[in-house]
Amino acid sequence: MTLPQADPARRFARQSGEIMAAIAEVFARGLFVLGPAVARFEQDFADYLGVPHCVGVNSGTDALTLALRAGGIGAGDEVIVPSLTAAGTAAAVVQAGAVPVLVDVDATTRHLDPALAYAAISPATAGVVVVHLHGIPADMDLWSAFAAKHGLFLLEDCAQAHGAEWQGRKVGSFGDAAAFSFYPTKNLGAPGDGGAVVTRNAALAARLRALRNHGWRDSARISETPGGNSRLDEIQAAVLSVLLPHLDADNAARRVPACAYRLALADLTCSLPPEQPGGVYHQFAITLKARDRAQEWLRERAGVGTAIHYATPLHLQPAFADCGRGPLAVSEALGQSLLSLPIQPELASFDIVRKVAETLADFQAERPSQSRGLMKSV
């Protein structure tokens, strides 16, 4: 029986009593869309992040799209985006009517390369999306200054970074807006799709609330702007309110296997994720030469499931083939070598960490010619 790389059902099971009670309350009220459960979660999540406004929407991708639209991004604009990220990050720019400009990442941080981002600025550049990849916070002092200097809308993609911190401050509180996903596998995940945008800007929050609900600004249901239907539902919000008080403890629990992996894999020919004290390890992704075969080896020899995030950088995907800017060799190399190990605390026990390390050591011993060619910088 293969141990899965992620299994959110095991996390839900720990608070199953509270979760079922919260869902029962929603059914007892009979209000299922934009009711008190959504209002409560929006307030609680905003308080948790230290921002005044949170707007619940129906997915992380919509959170990105609506944040850009509310920030005035649209036709004729360009938005700088790292190529090593989920497709939704760039798709949101397209859905907002703008053009994503895909830029390479730094080999060490795996975040958007600031020098290349600077080189990608054009007269049409209106925004930049900083992705906190795998739950490792980007340098938000740098990106806040970058956006301010060039007059850009700064959007944090926090889909993988719930509770992560930069210099003791929660990510999501730095940009003009920040987008979160509550997909089930996220550190704060719902049993379905969901998302949220947070911001310090009251006017932007008001635009977001209208955009998520057909452009309505009040109960008269008059569309003042072309909006849509992107509402976080009451059931997902109720579950998220149950899980939110446990988020910091769950993130701390993820750091335990992360630390164990760092020790256990130290002598192997691989590179490890960036080490940041505020990281929350949505993924623990290492780089390996012959990654695909190593993945098969772990599954076949040890029964350990792994995942690949992201094999094909966005500039190599047909939908975004014309959006790459400059050389993107680091994104391509990482796409060929990154392997995400089990990190969810319910899965990544010390025994599993040891088994992964021993199995990978055996793999590299069996294939010395393959492992010697690893680029340590990647």
TORTORBA-488201 format. One record per residue (C-alpha): residue in one letter; residue number from 1; y, x, z. Coordinates in steps of 0.25 Angstrom, whole numbers, plus 5000, padded with zeros to 4 digits. Each point is the difference from the previous one (the first is absolute). Example, Ala and Ser with C-alpha at 12.3 -4.5 7.8 and 13.67 -1.06 7.14 Angstrom:
<atoms>
ATOM;A;1;4982;5049;5031
ATOM;S;2;5014;5006;4998
</atoms>
This chain:
<atoms>
ATOM;M;1;5000;5000;5000
ATOM;T;2;5013;5006;4996
ATOM;L;3;5011;5001;5010
ATOM;P;4;5012;4994;4993
ATOM;Q;5;5013;5008;4998
ATOM;A;6;5008;4988;5006
ATOM;D;7;4995;4987;5006
ATOM;P;8;5012;4991;5006
ATOM;A;9;4990;4990;5005
ATOM;R;10;4996;5009;5011
ATOM;R;11;5015;5001;5004
ATOM;F;12;5002;4985;5000
ATOM;A;13;4988;4998;5008
ATOM;R;14;5006;5008;5012
ATOM;Q;15;5011;4989;5001
ATOM;S;16;4991;4988;4995
ATOM;G;17;5003;4991;5012
ATOM;E;18;5015;5001;4999
ATOM;I;19;5000;4999;4985
ATOM;M;20;4992;4988;5000
ATOM;A;21;5009;4994;5010
ATOM;A;22;5012;5003;4992
ATOM;I;23;4994;4994;4988
ATOM;A;24;4997;4987;5008
ATOM;E;25;5014;4999;5004
ATOM;V;26;5005;5000;4986
ATOM;F;27;4990;4989;4996
ATOM;A;28;5004;4992;5013
ATOM;R;29;5015;5001;4995
ATOM;G;30;4997;4996;4986
ATOM;L;31;5011;5009;4995
ATOM;F;32;4994;5011;4990
ATOM;V;33;5012;5005;4992
ATOM;L;34;5012;5007;5006
ATOM;G;35;4998;4994;5014
ATOM;P;36;5001;5006;5014
ATOM;A;37;4989;5010;4998
ATOM;V;38;5007;5007;4989
ATOM;A;39;5014;4999;5008
ATOM;R;40;4993;5006;5012
ATOM;F;41;4993;5012;4992
ATOM;E;42;5013;5003;4993
ATOM;Q;43;5007;5001;5013
ATOM;D;44;4989;5008;5007
ATOM;F;45;4999;5010;4988
ATOM;A;46;5014;5002;4998
ATOM;D;47;5001;5003;5015
ATOM;Y;48;4988;5010;4999
ATOM;L;49;5007;5007;4989
ATOM;G;50;5014;5000;5006
ATOM;V;51;5007;4993;4989
ATOM;P;52;5007;4986;5000
ATOM;H;53;4993;4993;4989
ATOM;C;54;4986;4998;4995
ATOM;V;55;4997;4990;4988
ATOM;G;56;4985;4997;4999
ATOM;V;57;4995;4999;4985
ATOM;N;58;4986;4998;4994
ATOM;S;59;4997;5014;4996
ATOM;G;60;5004;5015;5001
ATOM;T;61;5003;5000;4985
ATOM;D;62;5009;4988;5001
ATOM;A;63;5007;5006;5012
ATOM;L;64;5003;5012;4991
ATOM;T;65;5005;4991;4989
ATOM;L;66;5008;4991;5008
ATOM;A;67;5006;5012;5008
ATOM;L;68;5005;5006;4987
ATOM;R;69;5005;4987;4994
ATOM;A;70;5008;4997;5013
ATOM;G;71;5005;5014;4999
ATOM;G;72;5006;4997;4987
ATOM;I;73;4990;5008;4992
ATOM;G;74;4998;4994;4986
ATOM;A;75;5001;5001;4985
ATOM;G;76;5006;5013;4995
ATOM;D;77;4996;5007;5013
ATOM;E;78;4991;5012;5003
ATOM;V;79;4992;5002;5013
ATOM;I;80;4994;5013;5004
ATOM;V;81;4985;4998;5004
ATOM;P;82;4989;5010;5004
ATOM;S;83;4989;5000;4989
ATOM;L;84;4989;5002;5011
ATOM;T;85;5001;4986;5007
ATOM;A;86;4994;4986;4998
ATOM;A;87;5003;4993;4987
ATOM;G;88;5008;4989;5008
ATOM;T;89;5011;5010;5003
ATOM;A;90;5004;5002;4985
ATOM;A;91;4996;4986;4996
ATOM;A;92;5010;4994;5010
ATOM;V;93;5011;5008;4993
ATOM;V;94;4996;4994;4987
ATOM;Q;95;4999;4986;5006
ATOM;A;96;5014;5002;5005
ATOM;G;97;5004;5002;4986
ATOM;A;98;5003;5015;5001
ATOM;V;99;4993;5013;4995
ATOM;P;100;4991;5009;5009
ATOM;V;101;5003;5014;4998
ATOM;L;102;4987;5007;5005
ATOM;V;103;5002;5014;5006
ATOM;D;104;4990;5010;5006
ATOM;V;105;4997;5002;5014
ATOM;D;106;5000;5013;5009
ATOM;A;107;4987;5006;5001
ATOM;T;108;5001;5002;5015
ATOM;T;109;5006;4987;5005
ATOM;R;110;4994;4991;4989
ATOM;H;111;5013;4993;5000
ATOM;L;112;5011;4999;4989
ATOM;D;113;5005;5014;4996
ATOM;P;114;5015;5000;5004
ATOM;A;115;5004;5010;4989
ATOM;L;116;4993;4993;4989
ATOM;A;117;5006;4987;5005
ATOM;Y;118;5013;5006;4999
ATOM;A;119;4997;5005;4986
ATOM;A;120;4996;4986;4996
ATOM;I;121;5013;4994;5004
ATOM;S;122;5008;4994;4988
ATOM;P;123;5012;4991;4998
ATOM;A;124;4990;4988;5001
ATOM;T;125;4994;5004;5013
ATOM;A;126;5002;4989;5010
ATOM;G;127;4989;5002;5011
ATOM;V;128;4989;5009;5005
ATOM;V;129;4987;4995;5007
ATOM;V;130;4995;5009;5010
ATOM;V;131;4985;4998;5003
ATOM;H;132;4994;5004;5014
ATOM;L;133;4987;5003;4993
ATOM;H;134;4987;4999;5008
ATOM;G;135;5009;4997;5013
ATOM;I;136;5006;5013;5000
ATOM;P;137;5015;4999;5002
ATOM;A;138;5010;5006;4989
ATOM;D;139;5012;5008;5005
ATOM;M;140;5009;4988;5001
ATOM;D;141;5012;5009;5004
ATOM;L;142;4999;5007;4987
ATOM;W;143;4998;4987;4992
ATOM;S;144;5011;4992;5007
ATOM;A;145;5010;5011;4997
ATOM;F;146;4995;5001;4985
ATOM;A;147;5002;4985;4998
ATOM;A;148;5014;5000;5007
ATOM;K;149;5004;5012;4992
ATOM;H;150;4997;4994;4987
ATOM;G;151;5003;4986;5003
ATOM;L;152;4986;4995;4999
ATOM;F;153;4993;4988;5006
ATOM;L;154;4989;5006;5009
ATOM;L;155;4987;4992;5001
ATOM;E;156;4989;5004;5010
ATOM;D;157;4986;4997;4995
ATOM;C;158;4993;4998;5014
ATOM;A;159;4988;4993;4995
ATOM;Q;160;4991;5011;5006
ATOM;A;161;5009;5004;5012
ATOM;H;162;5001;4989;5010
ATOM;G;163;5005;5006;5013
ATOM;A;164;5002;5014;4994
ATOM;E;165;5012;5008;5005
ATOM;W;166;5009;5010;4995
ATOM;Q;167;5007;5008;5011
ATOM;G;168;4996;4990;5010
ATOM;R;169;5006;4988;4992
ATOM;K;170;4991;4990;4993
ATOM;V;171;4999;5001;4985
ATOM;G;172;5006;4987;4993
ATOM;S;173;5013;5002;5008
ATOM;F;174;5006;5010;4992
ATOM;G;175;5002;4995;4986
ATOM;D;176;5009;4988;4994
ATOM;A;177;4987;4993;5001
ATOM;A;178;4985;5002;5003
ATOM;A;179;4988;4993;4994
ATOM;F;180;4987;4998;5008
ATOM;S;181;4986;4995;4996
ATOM;F;182;4991;4993;5009
ATOM;Y;183;4987;5001;4991
ATOM;P;184;4988;4999;5009
ATOM;T;185;4997;5015;4999
ATOM;K;186;5014;5004;5005
ATOM;N;187;5003;5006;5014
ATOM;L;188;5006;4986;5003
ATOM;G;189;4992;4991;4990
ATOM;A;190;4998;4985;4999
ATOM;P;191;4987;4993;4996
ATOM;G;192;5007;4998;4986
ATOM;D;193;5012;5004;4993
ATOM;G;194;5014;5001;5006
ATOM;G;195;5012;5009;5000
ATOM;A;196;5014;5001;5006
ATOM;V;197;5014;5006;4997
ATOM;V;198;5008;5006;5012
ATOM;T;199;5015;5004;4999
ATOM;R;200;5012;5002;5008
ATOM;N;201;5009;4993;4990
ATOM;A;202;5002;4985;5003
ATOM;A;203;5005;4997;4986
ATOM;L;204;4988;5006;4994
ATOM;A;205;4990;4993;5010
ATOM;A;206;5007;4986;4996
ATOM;R;207;4998;5003;4985
ATOM;L;208;4985;5004;5003
ATOM;R;209;4998;4987;5007
ATOM;A;210;5005;4992;4988
ATOM;L;211;4992;5008;4990
ATOM;R;212;4987;4998;5007
ATOM;N;213;5002;4985;5000
ATOM;H;214;5005;4995;4986
ATOM;G;215;5014;5006;5002
ATOM;W;216;5003;4989;5011
ATOM;R;217;5010;5003;5011
ATOM;D;218;4999;4987;5008
ATOM;S;219;4992;4988;5001
ATOM;A;220;5007;4993;4988
ATOM;R;221;4990;5008;4991
ATOM;I;222;5011;5004;4990
ATOM;S;223;4996;5013;4993
ATOM;E;224;5012;5008;5000
ATOM;T;225;4993;5012;4994
ATOM;P;226;4987;5001;4992
ATOM;G;227;4990;5002;5011
ATOM;G;228;4985;4998;5002
ATOM;N;229;4989;4996;5009
ATOM;S;230;4997;5012;5009
ATOM;R;231;4998;4995;5014
ATOM;L;232;4992;5006;5011
ATOM;D;233;4991;4989;5005
ATOM;E;234;4999;4995;5014
ATOM;I;235;4985;5004;5002
ATOM;Q;236;5002;5015;4996
ATOM;A;237;5013;5001;5008
ATOM;A;238;4992;4994;5013
ATOM;V;239;4989;5011;4998
ATOM;L;240;5011;5011;4998
ATOM;S;241;5007;4996;5013
ATOM;V;242;4986;5001;5007
ATOM;L;243;4998;5014;4994
ATOM;L;244;5014;5006;5001
ATOM;P;245;5000;5003;5015
ATOM;H;246;4987;5008;4998
ATOM;L;247;5006;5008;4988
ATOM;D;248;5005;5013;5008
ATOM;A;249;4987;5001;5007
ATOM;D;250;4992;4998;4987
ATOM;N;251;5008;5011;4993
ATOM;A;252;4998;5009;5012
ATOM;A;253;4985;4998;4999
ATOM;R;254;5001;5004;4985
ATOM;R;255;5006;5013;5004
ATOM;V;256;4987;5003;5008
ATOM;P;257;4991;5001;4988
ATOM;A;258;5011;5007;4992
ATOM;C;259;5001;5011;5010
ATOM;A;260;4985;5001;5000
ATOM;Y;261;4999;5001;4985
ATOM;R;262;5011;5011;5001
ATOM;L;263;4991;5008;5009
ATOM;A;264;4987;4997;4993
ATOM;L;265;5005;5003;4986
ATOM;A;266;5008;5012;5003
ATOM;D;267;4990;5010;4994
ATOM;L;268;4997;4992;4988
ATOM;T;269;5006;5003;4986
ATOM;C;270;5009;4988;5000
ATOM;S;271;5014;4996;5004
ATOM;L;272;5004;4990;5010
ATOM;P;273;5011;4989;5001
ATOM;P;274;5014;5005;5004
ATOM;E;275;5001;5000;5015
ATOM;Q;276;5011;4992;5006
ATOM;P;277;5001;4996;5014
ATOM;G;278;5005;4986;4996
ATOM;G;279;4989;4998;4990
ATOM;V;280;4991;4988;5001
ATOM;Y;281;4988;5004;4991
ATOM;H;282;4999;4987;4991
ATOM;Q;283;4991;5010;4993
ATOM;F;284;4995;5014;5003
ATOM;A;285;4999;5006;4986
ATOM;I;286;4995;5014;4998
ATOM;T;287;4999;5007;4986
ATOM;L;288;4987;5005;4995
ATOM;K;289;4996;5007;4987
ATOM;A;290;4989;4992;4993
ATOM;R;291;5005;4988;5008
ATOM;D;292;4992;4989;4993
ATOM;R;293;4987;5007;5002
ATOM;A;294;5004;5003;5015
ATOM;Q;295;5002;4985;5002
ATOM;E;296;4986;4997;4994
ATOM;W;297;4995;5011;5009
ATOM;L;298;5006;4994;5013
ATOM;R;299;4994;4986;4996
ATOM;E;300;4987;5005;4996
ATOM;R;301;4997;5011;5010
ATOM;A;302;5007;4994;5012
ATOM;G;303;5002;4985;4997
ATOM;V;304;5016;5002;5002
ATOM;G;305;5009;4992;4991
ATOM;T;306;5013;5006;4995
ATOM;A;307;5011;4995;4991
ATOM;I;308;5010;5006;4990
ATOM;H;309;5015;4998;5001
ATOM;Y;310;5004;5002;4988
ATOM;A;311;4992;5005;4989
ATOM;T;312;5009;4997;4989
ATOM;P;313;5015;5003;5003
ATOM;L;314;5009;4989;4995
ATOM;H;315;5006;5008;4988
ATOM;L;316;4986;5001;4994
ATOM;Q;317;4998;4985;5001
ATOM;P;318;5003;4991;4987
ATOM;A;319;5010;4991;5007
ATOM;F;320;5009;5012;5004
ATOM;A;321;4996;5010;4989
ATOM;D;322;5015;5001;4996
ATOM;C;323;5006;5002;5014
ATOM;G;324;4996;5014;5004
ATOM;R;325;5011;5010;5002
ATOM;G;326;4997;5015;4998
ATOM;P;327;4987;5007;5004
ATOM;L;328;4991;4992;5009
ATOM;A;329;4989;5011;5003
ATOM;V;330;5000;4998;5015
ATOM;S;331;4997;4985;4999
ATOM;E;332;4989;5002;4989
ATOM;A;333;4994;5011;5009
ATOM;L;334;5000;4991;5012
ATOM;G;335;4994;4989;4992
ATOM;Q;336;4988;5008;4996
ATOM;S;337;4998;5006;5014
ATOM;L;338;5004;4990;5011
ATOM;L;339;4989;4994;5008
ATOM;S;340;5003;4990;5012
ATOM;L;341;4990;5001;5011
ATOM;P;342;4997;4989;5011
ATOM;I;343;5011;5000;5010
ATOM;Q;344;5000;4986;5005
ATOM;P;345;4997;5002;5015
ATOM;E;346;4988;4989;5000
ATOM;L;347;4994;5009;4989
ATOM;A;348;5004;5015;5002
ATOM;S;349;4992;5004;5012
ATOM;F;350;4999;5014;5004
ATOM;D;351;4985;4999;4995
ATOM;I;352;5006;4996;4986
ATOM;V;353;5010;5011;5000
ATOM;R;354;4990;5010;5003
ATOM;K;355;4990;4994;4990
ATOM;V;356;5011;5000;4989
ATOM;A;357;5004;5015;5003
ATOM;E;358;4985;5004;5000
ATOM;T;359;4997;4993;4987
ATOM;L;360;5012;5006;4993
ATOM;A;361;4997;5013;5005
ATOM;D;362;4986;4999;4994
ATOM;F;363;5006;4995;4987
ATOM;Q;364;5009;5012;4999
ATOM;A;365;4988;5009;5003
ATOM;E;366;4992;4994;4989
ATOM;R;367;5012;5001;4990
ATOM;P;368;5007;5013;5003
ATOM;S;369;5005;5001;4986
ATOM;Q;370;5007;4987;5001
ATOM;S;371;5006;5001;5013
ATOM;R;372;5006;5014;4998
ATOM;G;373;5010;4994;4990
ATOM;L;374;5007;4991;5009
ATOM;M;375;5015;5001;5000
ATOM;K;376;5004;5001;5015
ATOM;S;377;5014;4995;4997
ATOM;V;378;4994;4987;4995
</atoms>
